[in-house]
């Protein structure tokens, strides 16, 4: 529990993350309008599915922003990057992301298997 509070209620960490987020949003504003729109819709979808503090989700969004910036530089339309099923694209991104919910499920299963000897 102490680790949780040191990590997620640490004022310095919170301020650093807020600064990074502002920088990220400035980068989003520099994207073409269609990329901005898609990024914000993806961001909304991600935040509606996140558990825990969301710090892991921020890293995923930074990576997505890098991908979008590179795609803009290469002249690709946004739907060429995400595909027509943007929600499916996001689900694939989230599928490979460890959330706190996943960690809690893993811990519960390990504890049960350890206790009953499997």
ZIJO-V120660 format. One record per run of one state. SS is the DSSP state (~ for helix, > for strand, _ for the rest). FROM is the first residue (numbers start at 1). LEN is the number of residues. Records with the same first field share a line. If there is no record, write none. Layout:
SS = FROM-LEN + FROM-LEN
//
This chain:
_ = 1-1 + 9-2 + 30-3 + 50-5 + 74-4 + 83-3 + 96-4 + 117-2
~ = 2-7 + 11-19 + 33-17 + 55-19 + 78-5 + 86-10 + 100-17
//
